[in-house]
């Protein structure tokens, strides 16, 4: 009897992303696909060689684990006179901004900022960056720090758009923003290219213990044939419910919302992805 591995990676005690797939297939963020004895923090991945799907998942789960509605989402752009000529120059400006923010926070006896961000426009000449950050400094203070010089010589580097994160059409605002910020990862998936930047003081996603004997291939096939898999997953996880998430339809290539992402691979077999949130 061929069993299928059921694996879950949790951002917190209210949200998890799960997969069911053949035992020979490596599980996202689990070394070699081996089951773990207990819940463990996922190791921070090496971004350079991380594939698109794993990179997007890691970014999304980390964002959910560390930020919530009321925290900030910010976009920083450059005025023509301060426009960076390369990604490296843009990264230096980001590092300097973070230093200024942390200096201001230290003066207020606040801890270092928690943040995650991405640089956009790498494939064009319109470099700018997006950041999810905590809300311990107010928005006007952050906007004022996007500048160079002091006193009369102080000049704004460009423009900021800083908003509080809030839900959109019933979807957690952190998930919406994380999905938006990872949209260019596929374009940037070149060996040696870093996809995002983040502070070191973030909580890590948690890999839950794999359930290797809960489902067999024949049981999953029967549930799918009878269109009962969604109901079965919720029965097996009574405190949790399936939630919709976006995917690109493999046949039409159109975006759609699903509760189960079911894929058939010629070499890897059946693969099922789903997401759950704890019932309130």
Secondary structure, 3 states (H helix, E strand, C coil): CCEEEEEEEEEECCEEEEEEEECCCCCCCCHHHCCCCCCEECCCCCHHHCCHHHHHHHHHHHHHHHCCCCCEEEEEEECHHHCCCCHHHHHHHHHHHHHHHHHHHHHCCCCCCCEEEEEECCCCCCCEEEEEECCCCCHHHHHHHCEECCHHHCEECEEEEEEECCCECCECHHHHHHHHHCCCCCCCCCCCCCCCEECCCCCCCEECCCEEEEEEHHHHHHHHHCCCHHHHHHHHCCCEEECCEEEECCCCCCEEEECCEEEEECCCEEEEEEEEEECC
